[in-house]
Amino acid sequence: LSLEMDDMMANITNSSTATPTATPTVIPLACNPEEKGSTFLLGVILGLLGSIAINTGNNIQSLGMNQLEEKKRKEVEDAGGVFDPSEKIEPSQSRVWVFGTSVFLSGSLLNF
């Protein structure tokens, strides 16, 4: 045991003359200067596309809700009744609304 301790102490004291056997791993903190402009531009483009998709999806959702309300109004009036605008309408019944929601969510993911 003391022989092993002597060897370890010798390694510690002689470590300044020893050559390293492994190279350190360097993790880059930023992109290469040549790549910075292109990644910035990509980020700006994705952000703009995401914002446009969110707004477009929101407008498509509104269109779907308006179509559902108009359809319900027509059904009630054709039956001789009076349409009640406070009556609950299920948006998931409209394919247009579902498509708008998909566009909206895709835009949100782009902005994330």
C-alpha positions in Angstrom: 0.0 0.0 0.0 2.8 2.4 0.8 4.4 1.7 -2.5 1.2 2.7 -4.3 1.1 5.9 -2.3 4.7 6.7 -3.2 3.9 6.2 -6.9 0.8 8.5 -6.6 2.9 11.2 -4.8 5.6 10.9 -7.4 2.9 11.4 -10.2 1.5 14.4 -8.4 4.9 16.1 -7.9 6.1 15.2 -11.5 2.8 16.3 -13.1 4.3 19.5 -14.4 6.7 17.5 -16.6 4.1 14.9 -17.7 2.5 15.2 -21.1 -1.2 15.2 -21.3 -2.8 12.1 -22.9 -6.2 13.6 -23.7 -7.2 16.8 -25.4 -9.8 18.9 -23.7 -13.2 19.2 -25.2 -14.1 22.7 -26.3 -17.8 23.6 -26.5 -18.4 26.6 -28.7 -20.6 29.3 -27.1 -21.5 30.9 -30.4 -21.6 30.1 -34.1 -18.7 31.0 -36.4 -18.8 34.7 -37.4 -19.6 33.7 -41.0 -22.7 31.7 -39.7 -24.0 34.4 -37.4 -25.7 36.4 -40.1 -27.4 33.5 -41.7 -28.7 32.1 -38.4 -30.0 35.6 -37.5 -31.7 35.9 -40.8 -33.2 32.4 -40.5 -34.5 33.4 -37.0 -36.1 36.6 -38.4 -37.7 34.7 -41.3 -39.1 32.0 -39.0 -40.4 34.6 -36.6 -42.2 36.5 -39.3 -43.7 33.3 -40.8 -44.9 32.2 -37.4 -46.5 35.6 -36.7 -48.2 35.6 -40.1 -49.4 32.0 -39.6 -50.9 32.9 -36.1 -52.8 35.9 -37.6 -54.0 34.0 -40.6 -55.1 31.0 -38.4 -57.0 33.4 -36.1 -58.8 34.9 -39.1 -59.6 31.5 -40.5 -61.0 30.5 -37.1 -63.2 33.6 -37.1 -64.4 32.8 -40.6 -65.4 29.3 -39.5 -67.3 30.6 -36.5 -69.1 33.1 -38.6 -70.1 30.4 -41.1 -71.4 28.2 -38.3 -73.4 31.1 -36.8 -74.9 31.9 -40.2 -75.8 28.3 -40.9 -77.5 28.0 -37.5 -79.3 31.3 -38.0 -80.6 30.1 -41.4 -81.7 26.8 -39.9 -83.7 28.5 -37.1 -85.3 31.1 -39.4 -86.3 28.5 -42.0 -88.0 26.5 -39.2 -89.9 29.7 -38.3 -88.0 30.5 -35.1 -86.0 33.4 -33.8 -82.3 33.0 -33.7 -80.7 33.5 -30.2 -77.0 34.7 -30.7 -76.2 33.6 -27.1 -76.9 30.0 -28.0 -73.8 27.8 -27.7 -72.2 26.8 -31.0 -69.5 24.0 -31.1 -66.6 25.3 -33.2 -65.2 21.8 -33.7 -68.2 21.1 -36.0 -66.6 23.4 -38.6 -63.8 22.1 -40.8 -62.8 25.7 -41.5 -62.4 26.4 -37.8 -60.3 23.2 -37.3 -58.1 24.2 -40.2 -57.6 27.7 -38.8 -56.7 26.2 -35.4 -54.1 24.0 -37.1 -52.6 27.0 -38.9 -52.6 28.9 -35.6 -50.8 26.1 -33.7 -48.2 25.7 -36.5 -47.5 29.4 -36.3 -47.1 29.2 -32.5 -44.6 26.4 -32.9 -42.6 28.4 -35.4 -42.5 31.3 -33.0 -41.4 29.1 -30.1 
